[in-house]
Amino acid sequence: MKRDPIKEMLVKYPRILVIKAALKILKDGNKIDRERIEKTIVKIMTKKEG
């Protein structure tokens, strides 16, 4: 059975952050996977800090 990458990320990050990352990935025309979501979340969090 294939695991849902969004559900996996919801355990680690706030829901709004996961949703924002998933929407960005889809907007860019990419497939959602665990690695891509995590990288996008890190980019989002880094932009807010810096």
N, C-alpha and C positions, 0 to 999 in steps of 0.2 A: 504494500500500500504506500502510495506517495504521500509525503508529509506536506502540509500547507505552510509555506515560508512565512506568510503573514501571521498566522497563529503562533508560530515559533517566536517571532519577533515581539509579539504582544506581551510575552512573558518577561522580556528583557527591557522593553522601552514603552513609554507612554503611548496610548492608542493614537492620539493626534499626530505624533511624530511618525509612526509607522504608516498611517494613512497618507500623510503628506509625502513621504518617500515613495510609497507605492504609486501615487498619482503622478509624481514627477517621472518615475521610470516608465509608466505607461505613456505619458505625454511625449517622451523622447522616442517612443516606438520600440522599447525593449521588453523582453520577457522578464517577468518577476521571478526572482529566485532569492534564496537566503543571503547569498554573498552580495548581490547587487543592492538589496534592501539595506543591509548593514553599512555598506560603503556610502550609500546615499544619506543615511541617517547621520553618519559621521560628518559628511560634508555640510549638512544642514546645521548641525550643532556647532561646527567650527565657524561657519559664517556668522552665527548669532553672537559668538564670543568675541570675534575679531573685528 
